[in-house]
Structures are given as C-alpha cells and as structure tokens.
Amino acid sequence: MTITYLDNAASSWPKPPAVWEAMSECMQMAANPGRGSHQMAVKASRILFETRSAIAKLIGVRNPNDISYALNTTMALNEAIKGFVKQGDHVICTNVEHNSVRRPLEFLRKQMGVQVTYVEANAEGQVRVEDVEQAFQSNTTLVVCNHSSNLLGTILPIERIVELTKRKGARLLVDGAQTAGIIPIHVERMGIDMFAFPGHKGLLGPQGTGGLYIHPDLELTPLLHGGTGSQSEAIDQPTVRPDRYEAGTQNTVGIAGLKEGVKFVLHEGVEAIHNKEWNQIQRLMEGLQSVDGLKLLGPKLGEPKTGIASFVLDQADASEVAFILDQSFQIAVRAGYHCTPLAHEAAGTTKTGAVRASIGYFTTDSEIDDLIGAMKEISKHYRSSV
C-alpha cells in the first residue's frame, strides 16, 4: 500500500537514503563520543563535530560550538527560556506560539512570578511589530516568537523584530521548527540571539535530534547537569561550549543521520527547496479553494508562507476528515489543535480544530492532486448527507 504523506510539519518523510545508511553504519561502531581516546570514541566525536559544522554553515553561524545539541525543538526552547529568564523578568511572545513556548513560560509565571504578555495576531497569523513594541515594559528581557506558525504557515517579520529588540535592549529567541532547512536563514547576519531548531523536519534527519544556537555573549543556566567528558574534576558544570549545555551521552546515531540530512539540504540549496515548496503549496491552496464548504486558514493565495495548508470543512469534524483521508484514501495529514491552542484562538477554530496538510521536499504534484480530489469527494459526501 502506498501512502501519500502530507504531514511534514510534524516530521519530514521520506528521508534521503544516506540518512539511514549513516545511522546503520554508526550502529556498527556505537562508541561514546568525548568519553575516550580510542579510535571508536574519536570517530564518534568526529561525527558530532562534522554535523555541528554542517549545521553552522547552513544557518549562518561562524563558531559551531555556539550550537548545542538537543533531542528536539521543545528541549532547545526549554533550554533557552528556563536558562535565560530570571525572577522579575517580563517576556513578550505571540498568541500563535507552540506549547513548547507557552508551557515553559506559564511554568515560570507560576513558579517565579515571571510576567508574560501575549501579542495578538490577526486571523491569518500576522503580527504587527507596532503591537510588539507597545507590549514592552521596563523589565522586558526577552521576546520569543516562531519564525513560521505550525498551524497557519505565516512567516513573521523576524528582521524587524530583531531591530526592535536591540533598540529596546532585550534578547530575541526564535522558534525555527518550521523554517530550518526550508527558508534561508543566517542567524548571525539577522541578529538573532537564540535559535531553536529540529533535526527531524526541514533538516531531513531522524527524530530525537535538534539544537539551539546561543549567541556567544549569552550565558544560560544549563537545563541539565552531569557528565560531559570534560573538566570531570570540577564539581560544577563546565563553562566551555558546547559541553556546558550537553550533559550526558549524545544521540550519536541520530546525529550521524542528521549530518547526511543537512548535507542533502546544503547540496540542494535552501532557496531551491523553498521555491519548490512554495509552488506546490500554491497548487494545493488553489485546488482546495475549489472544494465546496472548505475554508483555508492562514495567509491567502500568493502571500508569503511555508508549506502548510490548514483548513476546516463545513459540517465535518476535523479528526473525522483526517481519519477518512487515512483509511479511505491512504493520505496522511494531521487534525486537531496541533499543540498551539492560541493560534486556533487567532484563527477562530477553537471549537472545531483544523485539518493540516503539510508538504515537504519529496512531495509530488500528483500527491497534492490526490488530496484535492479526496477532499472534493469527502465534501460531496457531507453535503449530500445534510
């Protein structure tokens, strides 16, 4: 059975063959990086270094050691938020953020009395920089925002937000879960202070990989404390990067696969990847607009966005539509609230949720047409049963 996979915003699939080949090869060695001087340990350490260097090249970082590995974007965001924010601070974010931002902030609000302001986006997920500026207080230390909404596909004006935060003396943390490897990013040139990213989405690596860029002038309280293989005689966590933020044995096998995913993205070119996905998401949106009773969420046709098309269908439960697509048409999408209830508030879909189709580099035009045809049949079914 062939699956039409349109859930790339959750995890990209398929992966380049070199990804799983590298993981298989690494398993034949499976030594602990940074914990020995024998040749297998050195080879494992080299995998971590080469991958870190490839990521640095991709996202525009001069010193690869300013990038620390994480299991996913959620862990990276927690590292950044909990490591930076102090008691008495005020944090600004938007109401189109993922729970990976909202929940750590709400935890700090309850535990430490940290103040949090959520800047409202419009129904298409667009945020006015003027509204962000109005939210600043004398104790504002951090602004957190996603580069692109995982529900609406909206691309936020990061460059303008960077300019604002620098003028106000605050720092900026960007959630790059939906843009790393998909939209050209140069974090140092753009002036981003912290950038969290996954390995298993646009970088085409396996799950359990990701990372956090930390500006060299920033010092975070580590999320984890423990063995690093360096400064083992010290009672405190090492101060040297990246060891300070990488306690415990790293996911060497996954990182070996991530290296090949990043190499694939570098070879293809992020601009080319973005252009391909842009053309395909326009094709999908145009086709879905012709479906009776279907309403697309987020930016309109022709406006900047990532490869996400979320929608609701009149008279239909979003989860039921996704179930029918899976069981009757072998099309994989995601339905529900996508771990971002605030974005659903902005879109006006808190009662219904939404169906999200998300394309990736390996999505074909015929797969897009399959979804359009399936939604026309599903719409016809629901409208005839009313």
One Martini backbone bead per residue (centre of mass of N, CA, C, O) as a GRO file, in nm:
protein
  386
    1MET     BB    1   0.095   0.037   0.023
    2THR     BB    2   0.042   0.374  -0.057
    3ILE     BB    3   0.152   0.675   0.084
    4THR     BB    4   0.030   0.999   0.137
    5TYR     BB    5   0.255   1.238   0.261
    6LEU     BB    6   0.111   1.527   0.472
    7ASP     BB    7   0.326   1.557   0.761
    8ASN     BB    8   0.596   1.754   0.766
    9ALA     BB    9   0.547   1.942   1.022
   10ALA     BB   10   0.619   1.700   1.212
   11SER     BB   11   0.762   1.498   0.988
   12SER     BB   12   0.981   1.408   0.769
   13TRP     BB   13   0.886   1.235   0.453
   14PRO     BB   14   1.124   1.106   0.342
   15LYS     BB   15   1.449   1.005   0.359
   16PRO     BB   16   1.747   1.009   0.277
   17PRO     BB   17   1.938   0.733   0.235
   18ALA     BB   18   2.195   0.847   0.388
   19VAL     BB   19   2.072   0.856   0.669
   20TRP     BB   20   2.026   0.545   0.731
   21GLU     BB   21   2.311   0.459   0.651
   22ALA     BB   22   2.463   0.618   0.873
   23MET     BB   23   2.320   0.485   1.112
   24SER     BB   24   2.406   0.195   1.054
   25GLU     BB   25   2.711   0.246   1.065
   26CYS     BB   26   2.718   0.359   1.356
   27MET     BB   27   2.612   0.096   1.500
   28GLN     BB   28   2.891  -0.059   1.440
   29MET     BB   29   3.026   0.129   1.669
   30ALA     BB   30   2.889   0.272   1.928
   31ALA     BB   31   3.038   0.499   2.066
   32ASN     BB   32   3.159   0.739   2.300
   33PRO     BB   33   3.159   1.066   2.294
   34GLY     BB   34   3.418   1.214   2.482
   35ARG     BB   35   3.500   0.915   2.653
   36GLY     BB   36   3.768   0.882   2.470
   37SER     BB   37   4.082   0.778   2.276
   38HIS     BB   38   3.976   0.586   2.100
   39GLN     BB   39   3.884   0.532   1.775
   40MET     BB   40   3.575   0.514   1.825
   41ALA     BB   41   3.542   0.776   1.992
   42VAL     BB   42   3.663   0.965   1.780
   43LYS     BB   43   3.456   0.908   1.560
   44ALA     BB   44   3.211   1.007   1.721
   45SER     BB   45   3.315   1.297   1.763
   46ARG     BB   46   3.331   1.364   1.460
   47ILE     BB   47   3.032   1.354   1.403
   48LEU     BB   48   2.953   1.593   1.583
   49PHE     BB   49   3.136   1.804   1.449
   50GLU     BB   50   3.041   1.782   1.150
   51THR     BB   51   2.746   1.848   1.206
   52ARG     BB   52   2.782   2.121   1.343
   53SER     BB   53   2.921   2.251   1.096
   54ALA     BB   54   2.686   2.214   0.895
   55ILE     BB   55   2.479   2.378   1.051
   56ALA     BB   56   2.637   2.643   1.062
   57LYS     BB   57   2.638   2.683   0.756
   58LEU     BB   58   2.327   2.685   0.712
   59ILE     BB   59   2.258   2.924   0.956
   60GLY     BB   60   2.495   3.127   1.015
   61VAL     BB   61   2.769   3.017   1.184
   62ARG     BB   62   3.092   3.051   1.286
   63ASN     BB   63   3.063   2.890   1.567
   64PRO     BB   64   2.975   2.569   1.633
   65ASN     BB   65   2.986   2.592   1.961
   66ASP     BB   66   2.705   2.768   1.958
   67ILE     BB   67   2.595   2.473   1.922
   68SER     BB   68   2.347   2.274   2.070
   69TYR     BB   69   2.223   1.984   2.150
   70ALA     BB   70   1.901   1.821   2.096
   71LEU     BB   71   1.609   1.628   2.083
   72ASN     BB   72   1.454   1.906   2.025
   73THR     BB   73   1.283   2.198   2.022
   74THR     BB   74   1.168   2.182   2.305
   75MET     BB   75   1.437   2.157   2.454
   76ALA     BB   76   1.563   2.416   2.340
   77LEU     BB   77   1.348   2.613   2.452
   78ASN     BB   78   1.389   2.540   2.748
   79GLU     BB   79   1.683   2.618   2.764
   80ALA     BB   80   1.639   2.917   2.693
   81ILE     BB   81   1.416   3.007   2.891
   82LYS     BB   82   1.524   2.880   3.168
   83GLY     BB   83   1.825   2.998   3.124
   84PHE     BB   84   1.739   3.319   3.110
   85VAL     BB   85   1.506   3.357   3.292
   86LYS     BB   86   1.410   3.573   3.558
   87GLN     BB   87   1.322   3.702   3.831
   88GLY     BB   88   1.121   3.984   3.721
   89ASP     BB   89   1.061   3.925   3.443
   90HIS     BB   90   0.972   4.011   3.100
   91VAL     BB   91   0.769   3.852   2.845
   92ILE     BB   92   0.744   3.824   2.489
   93CYS     BB   93   0.476   3.703   2.284
   94THR     BB   94   0.265   3.510   2.094
   95ASN     BB   95  -0.061   3.368   1.983
   96VAL     BB   96   0.123   3.151   1.776
   97GLU     BB   97   0.234   2.955   1.974
   98HIS     BB   98   0.374   2.694   2.098
   99ASN     BB   99   0.381   2.492   2.378
  100SER     BB  100   0.701   2.512   2.393
  101VAL     BB  101   0.650   2.812   2.498
  102ARG     BB  102   0.403   2.846   2.681
  103ARG     BB  103   0.463   2.639   2.915
  104PRO     BB  104   0.730   2.752   3.023
  105LEU     BB  105   0.613   3.034   3.083
  106GLU     BB  106   0.387   2.939   3.278
  107PHE     BB  107   0.579   2.811   3.477
  108LEU     BB  108   0.733   3.076   3.549
  109ARG     BB  109   0.489   3.229   3.648
  110LYS     BB  110   0.422   3.033   3.888
  111GLN     BB  111   0.720   2.995   4.018
  112MET     BB  112   0.846   3.325   3.966
  113GLY     BB  113   0.661   3.567   3.850
  114VAL     BB  114   0.660   3.589   3.560
  115GLN     BB  115   0.603   3.796   3.294
  116VAL     BB  116   0.336   3.776   3.037
  117THR     BB  117   0.298   3.863   2.686
  118TYR     BB  118   0.040   3.839   2.439
  119VAL     BB  119   0.049   3.891   2.111
  120GLU     BB  120  -0.174   3.961   1.873
  121ALA     BB  121  -0.309   3.804   1.607
  122ASN     BB  122  -0.445   3.750   1.331
  123ALA     BB  123  -0.623   3.520   1.143
  124GLU     BB  124  -0.338   3.480   0.967
  125GLY     BB  125  -0.087   3.529   1.186
  126GLN     BB  126  -0.032   3.828   1.200
  127VAL     BB  127   0.222   4.058   1.322
  128ARG     BB  128   0.263   4.356   1.482
  129VAL     BB  129   0.532   4.541   1.571
  130GLU     BB  130   0.380   4.762   1.725
  131ASP     BB  131   0.260   4.564   1.936
  132VAL     BB  132   0.526   4.471   2.051
  133GLU     BB  133   0.623   4.748   2.148
  134GLN     BB  134   0.377   4.802   2.345
  135ALA     BB  135   0.462   4.550   2.541
  136PHE     BB  136   0.677   4.693   2.667
  137GLN     BB  137   0.893   4.702   2.950
  138SER     BB  138   1.131   4.770   3.183
  139ASN     BB  139   1.154   4.425   3.229
  140THR     BB  140   1.225   4.346   2.945
  141THR     BB  141   1.428   4.058   2.812
  142LEU     BB  142   1.219   3.888   2.621
  143VAL     BB  143   1.166   3.753   2.291
  144VAL     BB  144   0.916   3.528   2.151
  145CYS     BB  145   0.924   3.354   1.827
  146ASN     BB  146   0.813   3.240   1.544
  147HIS     BB  147   0.887   3.208   1.211
  148SER     BB  148   0.651   2.982   1.182
  149SER     BB  149   0.348   2.862   1.175
  150ASN     BB  150   0.214   2.532   1.239
  151LEU     BB  151  -0.082   2.618   1.125
  152LEU     BB  152  -0.058   2.880   0.905
  153GLY     BB  153   0.243   2.961   0.776
  154THR     BB  154   0.336   3.214   0.889
  155ILE     BB  155   0.563   3.484   0.838
  156LEU     BB  156   0.767   3.651   1.034
  157PRO     BB  157   0.928   3.972   1.105
  158ILE     BB  158   1.231   3.929   1.218
  159GLU     BB  159   1.402   4.176   1.144
  160ARG     BB  160   1.215   4.383   1.294
  161ILE     BB  161   1.230   4.247   1.572
  162VAL     BB  162   1.530   4.274   1.610
  163GLU     BB  163   1.545   4.582   1.603
  164LEU     BB  164   1.365   4.622   1.849
  165THR     BB  165   1.520   4.461   2.067
  166LYS     BB  166   1.783   4.624   2.045
  167ARG     BB  167   1.659   4.903   2.113
  168LYS     BB  168   1.543   4.778   2.401
  169GLY     BB  169   1.752   4.556   2.530
  170ALA     BB  170   1.679   4.278   2.419
  171ARG     BB  171   1.598   3.944   2.349
  172LEU     BB  172   1.598   3.680   2.086
  173LEU     BB  173   1.373   3.406   2.033
  174VAL     BB  174   1.370   3.147   1.784
  175ASP     BB  175   1.134   2.938   1.623
  176GLY     BB  176   1.255   2.691   1.372
  177ALA     BB  177   1.067   2.439   1.310
  178GLN     BB  178   0.946   2.551   1.005
  179THR     BB  179   1.247   2.666   0.864
  180ALA     BB  180   1.469   2.478   0.888
  181GLY     BB  181   1.567   2.412   0.555
  182ILE     BB  182   1.331   2.609   0.402
  183ILE     BB  183   1.447   2.888   0.495
  184PRO     BB  184   1.651   3.131   0.472
  185ILE     BB  185   1.926   3.143   0.718
  186HIS     BB  186   2.105   3.408   0.922
  187VAL     BB  187   2.152   3.458   1.241
  188GLU     BB  188   2.384   3.669   1.256
  189ARG     BB  189   2.290   3.868   1.037
  190MET     BB  190   1.998   3.900   1.174
  191GLY     BB  191   2.038   3.899   1.509
  192ILE     BB  192   2.004   3.637   1.657
  193ASP     BB  193   2.031   3.500   1.981
  194MET     BB  194   1.817   3.255   1.950
  195PHE     BB  195   1.800   2.913   1.794
  196ALA     BB  196   1.551   2.681   1.736
  197PHE     BB  197   1.581   2.330   1.624
  198PRO     BB  198   1.517   2.066   1.411
  199GLY     BB  199   1.604   1.748   1.258
  200HIS     BB  200   1.306   1.610   1.153
  201LYS     BB  201   1.247   1.812   0.926
  202GLY     BB  202   1.404   2.022   0.717
  203LEU     BB  203   1.680   1.844   0.775
  204LEU     BB  204   1.608   1.523   0.734
  205GLY     BB  205   1.619   1.384   0.996
  206PRO     BB  206   1.587   1.234   1.284
  207GLN     BB  207   1.454   1.165   1.556
  208GLY     BB  208   1.616   1.314   1.835
  209THR     BB  209   1.684   1.597   1.695
  210GLY     BB  210   1.874   1.905   1.756
  211GLY     BB  211   1.884   2.269   1.853
  212LEU     BB  212   2.098   2.552   1.987
  213TYR     BB  213   2.150   2.881   1.947
  214ILE     BB  214   2.411   3.081   2.112
  215HIS     BB  215   2.517   3.359   2.189
  216PRO     BB  216   2.835   3.443   2.295
  217ASP     BB  217   2.715   3.664   2.514
  218LEU     BB  218   2.562   3.426   2.633
  219GLU     BB  219   2.438   3.296   2.957
  220LEU     BB  220   2.323   2.986   3.056
  221THR     BB  221   2.133   2.783   3.235
  222PRO     BB  222   2.142   2.470   3.255
  223LEU     BB  223   1.919   2.210   3.218
  224LEU     BB  224   2.167   2.016   3.249
  225HIS     BB  225   2.347   1.795   3.472
  226GLY     BB  226   2.682   1.646   3.416
  227GLY     BB  227   2.828   1.459   3.201
  228THR     BB  228   3.101   1.554   2.939
  229GLY     BB  229   3.429   1.476   2.940
  230SER     BB  230   3.484   1.752   3.087
  231GLN     BB  231   3.597   1.867   3.372
  232SER     BB  232   3.564   1.619   3.585
  233GLU     BB  233   3.694   1.757   3.852
  234ALA     BB  234   3.452   1.930   3.859
  235ILE     BB  235   3.153   2.025   4.026
  236ASP     BB  236   3.085   2.191   3.788
  237GLN     BB  237   2.982   2.298   3.513
  238PRO     BB  238   3.104   2.363   3.236
  239THR     BB  239   3.204   2.655   3.039
  240VAL     BB  240   3.242   2.516   2.787
  241ARG     BB  241   3.181   2.495   2.453
  242PRO     BB  242   2.912   2.270   2.443
  243ASP     BB  243   2.926   2.117   2.722
  244ARG     BB  244   2.744   2.289   2.911
  245TYR     BB  245   2.473   2.181   2.719
  246GLU     BB  246   2.582   1.844   2.713
  247ALA     BB  247   2.469   1.635   2.904
  248GLY     BB  248   2.558   1.344   2.829
  249THR     BB  249   2.483   1.123   2.602
  250GLN     BB  250   2.465   1.133   2.277
  251ASN     BB  251   2.292   1.102   1.960
  252THR     BB  252   2.491   0.970   1.742
  253VAL     BB  253   2.310   0.824   1.540
  254GLY     BB  254   2.125   1.062   1.475
  255ILE     BB  255   2.354   1.265   1.398
  256ALA     BB  256   2.452   1.106   1.157
  257GLY     BB  257   2.187   1.147   1.001
  258LEU     BB  258   2.178   1.457   1.014
  259LYS     BB  259   2.424   1.517   0.843
  260GLU     BB  260   2.295   1.409   0.576
  261GLY     BB  261   2.056   1.599   0.573
  262VAL     BB  262   2.218   1.864   0.563
  263LYS     BB  263   2.381   1.795   0.307
  264PHE     BB  264   2.134   1.782   0.125
  265VAL     BB  265   2.041   2.075   0.165
  266LEU     BB  266   2.304   2.208   0.069
  267HIS     BB  267   2.297   2.084  -0.216
  268GLU     BB  268   2.012   2.190  -0.305
  269GLY     BB  269   1.909   2.431  -0.151
  270VAL     BB  270   1.702   2.642   0.011
  271GLU     BB  271   1.583   2.803  -0.220
  272ALA     BB  272   1.487   2.556  -0.386
  273ILE     BB  273   1.308   2.437  -0.168
  274HIS     BB  274   1.121   2.679  -0.130
  275ASN     BB  275   1.021   2.704  -0.423
  276LYS     BB  276   0.891   2.428  -0.440
  277GLU     BB  277   0.695   2.458  -0.198
  278TRP     BB  278   0.555   2.712  -0.295
  279ASN     BB  279   0.431   2.599  -0.556
  280GLN     BB  280   0.275   2.364  -0.412
  281ILE     BB  281   0.101   2.530  -0.212
  282GLN     BB  282  -0.047   2.682  -0.433
  283ARG     BB  283  -0.174   2.437  -0.565
  284LEU     BB  284  -0.328   2.341  -0.315
  285MET     BB  285  -0.492   2.596  -0.250
  286GLU     BB  286  -0.635   2.622  -0.522
  287GLY     BB  287  -0.778   2.346  -0.502
  288LEU     BB  288  -0.925   2.384  -0.221
  289GLN     BB  289  -1.098   2.636  -0.307
  290SER     BB  290  -1.294   2.435  -0.489
  291VAL     BB  291  -1.415   2.332  -0.227
  292ASP     BB  292  -1.696   2.271  -0.083
  293GLY     BB  293  -1.691   2.415   0.242
  294LEU     BB  294  -1.395   2.521   0.232
  295LYS     BB  295  -1.151   2.655   0.472
  296LEU     BB  296  -0.883   2.852   0.474
  297LEU     BB  297  -0.591   2.912   0.649
  298GLY     BB  298  -0.431   3.195   0.655
  299PRO     BB  299  -0.271   3.289   0.408
  300LYS     BB  300  -0.308   3.382   0.101
  301LEU     BB  301  -0.289   3.360  -0.209
  302GLY     BB  302   0.052   3.468  -0.272
  303GLU     BB  303   0.148   3.464   0.009
  304PRO     BB  304   0.359   3.434   0.249
  305LYS     BB  305   0.479   3.092   0.314
  306THR     BB  306   0.459   2.781   0.403
  307GLY     BB  307   0.392   2.419   0.363
  308ILE     BB  308   0.088   2.507   0.477
  309ALA     BB  309  -0.256   2.356   0.493
  310SER     BB  310  -0.525   2.476   0.661
  311PHE     BB  311  -0.859   2.333   0.746
  312VAL     BB  312  -1.215   2.357   0.704
  313LEU     BB  313  -1.530   2.170   0.717
  314ASP     BB  314  -1.834   2.169   0.669
  315GLN     BB  315  -1.998   1.946   0.888
  316ALA     BB  316  -1.698   1.869   0.995
  317ASP     BB  317  -1.475   1.679   1.154
  318ALA     BB  318  -1.140   1.691   1.155
  319SER     BB  319  -1.075   1.398   1.255
  320GLU     BB  320  -1.262   1.258   1.050
  321VAL     BB  321  -1.125   1.354   0.795
  322ALA     BB  322  -0.848   1.227   0.857
  323PHE     BB  323  -0.953   0.937   0.876
  324ILE     BB  324  -1.060   0.916   0.587
  325LEU     BB  325  -0.795   0.979   0.442
  326ASP     BB  326  -0.651   0.731   0.556
  327GLN     BB  327  -0.860   0.484   0.507
  328SER     BB  328  -0.965   0.567   0.197
  329PHE     BB  329  -0.681   0.731   0.070
  330GLN     BB  330  -0.392   0.723   0.195
  331ILE     BB  331  -0.379   1.002   0.371
  332ALA     BB  332  -0.145   1.202   0.551
  333VAL     BB  333  -0.253   1.387   0.828
  334ARG     BB  334  -0.348   1.655   1.051
  335ALA     BB  335  -0.552   1.680   1.351
  336GLY     BB  336  -0.667   1.961   1.549
  337TYR     BB  337  -0.436   2.168   1.763
  338HIS     BB  338  -0.115   2.147   1.726
  339CYS     BB  339  -0.003   2.270   2.002
  340THR     BB  340  -0.187   2.564   1.932
  341PRO     BB  341  -0.439   2.725   2.077
  342LEU     BB  342  -0.381   3.027   2.017
  343ALA     BB  343  -0.401   3.004   1.707
  344HIS     BB  344  -0.701   2.918   1.712
  345GLU     BB  345  -0.801   3.178   1.826
  346ALA     BB  346  -0.710   3.356   1.589
  347ALA     BB  347  -0.870   3.168   1.368
  348GLY     BB  348  -1.149   3.052   1.496
  349THR     BB  349  -1.089   2.712   1.594
  350THR     BB  350  -1.157   2.606   1.894
  351LYS     BB  351  -1.413   2.412   1.825
  352THR     BB  352  -1.282   2.241   1.561
  353GLY     BB  353  -1.028   2.278   1.450
  354ALA     BB  354  -0.791   2.115   1.215
  355VAL     BB  355  -0.663   2.055   0.900
  356ARG     BB  356  -0.324   1.939   0.815
  357ALA     BB  357  -0.127   2.014   0.537
  358SER     BB  358   0.219   1.904   0.462
  359ILE     BB  359   0.493   1.972   0.287
  360GLY     BB  360   0.779   1.850   0.102
  361TYR     BB  361   1.048   1.782  -0.090
  362PHE     BB  362   0.902   1.488  -0.184
  363THR     BB  363   0.665   1.610  -0.296
  364THR     BB  364   0.406   1.572  -0.525
  365ASP     BB  365   0.172   1.670  -0.747
  366SER     BB  366  -0.004   1.411  -0.728
  367GLU     BB  367  -0.047   1.426  -0.421
  368ILE     BB  368  -0.196   1.690  -0.421
  369ASP     BB  369  -0.426   1.593  -0.610
  370ASP     BB  370  -0.528   1.374  -0.421
  371LEU     BB  371  -0.633   1.563  -0.199
  372ILE     BB  372  -0.826   1.728  -0.364
  373GLY     BB  373  -1.003   1.490  -0.459
  374ALA     BB  374  -1.078   1.385  -0.176
  375MET     BB  375  -1.217   1.648  -0.072
  376LYS     BB  376  -1.443   1.647  -0.281
  377GLU     BB  377  -1.569   1.379  -0.187
  378ILE     BB  378  -1.614   1.450   0.110
  379SER     BB  379  -1.791   1.698   0.063
  380LYS     BB  380  -2.014   1.551  -0.092
  381HIS     BB  381  -2.094   1.364   0.137
  382TYR     BB  382  -2.176   1.581   0.351
  383ARG     BB  383  -2.383   1.742   0.172
  384SER     BB  384  -2.574   1.490   0.114
  385SER     BB  385  -2.631   1.433   0.440
  386VAL     BB  386  -2.795   1.707   0.522
   0.00000   0.00000   0.00000
